[in-house]
Amino acid sequence: QIFLAESGGGSVQTGGSLRLSCIGSGYRFSDNVMAWFRQVPGKGREAVAYISRTGKVVDYADSVRGRFTVSRDNTVMTMYLQMNSLNPEDTAIYYCATDSRPRATHARWYLAETYETWGQGTLVTVSP
């Protein structure tokens, strides 16, 4: 059974930084593309960042580009999201997601339906 577990969320002030981690288990980690999404209660899930199987291809939502950095270490089955220059608009529950199917292409990275497996989420709160 594939399982994802996020960690690293917390409360910071505007301008602060956090580093989220997502550990995978139950599958060959390097076979899967991965992504970060976030969701504010009452709103839809928003794509944040994408990373390919090898980590050579990454992509970001315009709202976080230049502030967030996604990376992965396949040897420890972990994906990371380094978040800098945080602002209150970044407050959300952050989810990691993964998929191994051929349909999980870079072109579809921003669609939640692309990913079959999701973690439980970690809360990030940014105060003014």
C-alpha positions in Angstrom: 0.0 0.0 0.0 1.4 3.4 -1.0 1.6 5.9 1.9 2.7 9.5 2.0 3.4 11.5 5.2 3.9 15.2 5.3 5.7 17.0 8.1 7.3 20.4 8.7 4.2 22.6 8.9 3.9 25.3 11.6 3.3 28.9 12.3 5.6 31.7 11.1 5.5 35.4 10.6 5.5 37.1 7.3 8.9 36.9 5.6 9.7 33.7 7.5 10.7 30.3 6.1 9.6 26.7 6.5 10.7 23.4 5.0 8.1 20.7 4.4 9.0 17.1 3.9 7.0 14.2 2.3 8.1 10.7 3.0 6.8 7.9 0.7 6.5 4.2 1.5 5.1 1.1 -0.1 6.3 1.7 -3.6 9.4 2.3 -5.7 9.8 6.0 -4.9 11.8 6.9 -8.0 9.0 5.5 -10.3 6.7 8.3 -9.4 6.3 11.9 -10.2 5.4 14.0 -7.2 3.8 17.4 -6.4 2.7 19.7 -3.7 -0.8 21.2 -3.5 -2.4 23.4 -0.9 -5.9 24.1 0.2 -7.6 26.7 2.2 -10.9 25.6 3.9 -13.8 26.3 1.6 -11.6 26.6 -1.5 -10.4 24.1 -4.1 -7.0 22.4 -4.0 -4.3 24.6 -5.6 -1.2 23.2 -7.3 2.1 24.6 -5.8 5.0 22.6 -7.2 5.9 19.6 -9.3 9.0 17.4 -9.5 9.7 14.7 -12.0 10.9 11.2 -11.2 14.6 12.1 -11.3 14.2 15.6 -10.1 15.5 17.1 -13.2 12.2 18.8 -14.2 10.4 21.0 -11.7 7.6 23.5 -12.1 5.8 26.0 -9.9 2.6 28.0 -9.6 3.2 31.6 -10.5 2.2 32.6 -6.9 5.2 30.8 -5.4 7.8 30.9 -8.2 11.0 32.4 -6.9 10.1 31.8 -3.3 9.5 28.1 -3.1 11.9 25.3 -4.1 10.9 21.7 -4.6 13.4 18.9 -4.4 13.6 15.2 -3.8 16.1 12.6 -2.5 15.1 9.2 -3.9 17.6 7.4 -1.7 15.6 8.4 1.4 12.2 8.4 -0.4 11.6 12.0 0.5 10.4 15.1 -1.3 10.9 18.6 0.1 9.4 22.0 -0.3 11.6 24.9 0.9 9.3 27.9 1.4 10.9 31.3 1.8 9.5 34.9 2.0 6.2 33.5 3.3 3.1 35.7 3.4 -0.4 35.3 4.8 -1.7 34.2 1.4 0.5 31.1 1.8 -1.6 30.0 4.8 -3.1 26.6 3.9 -3.0 22.9 4.4 -0.2 21.6 2.3 -0.5 18.1 0.7 1.9 16.0 -1.2 0.8 13.8 -4.0 2.3 11.1 -6.2 1.5 9.0 -9.3 3.3 6.4 -11.4 0.9 6.2 -14.4 1.9 7.3 -17.9 -0.9 9.9 -17.8 0.9 11.7 -15.0 2.8 14.0 -17.3 4.4 17.3 -16.7 1.8 18.9 -18.9 -0.9 17.8 -16.4 1.1 18.5 -13.2 -1.3 21.3 -12.0 -4.4 19.1 -12.0 -5.3 17.3 -8.8 -6.9 14.5 -10.8 -3.4 13.6 -12.1 -2.4 12.1 -8.8 -3.7 8.9 -7.4 -2.2 9.0 -3.9 -2.3 11.9 -1.4 -0.9 12.5 2.1 -2.9 13.7 5.0 -1.6 17.3 4.9 0.4 19.6 7.1 -0.9 23.0 8.2 1.1 26.1 7.4 0.0 29.4 9.1 1.6 32.7 8.2 0.8 35.7 10.4 1.1 39.3 9.3 
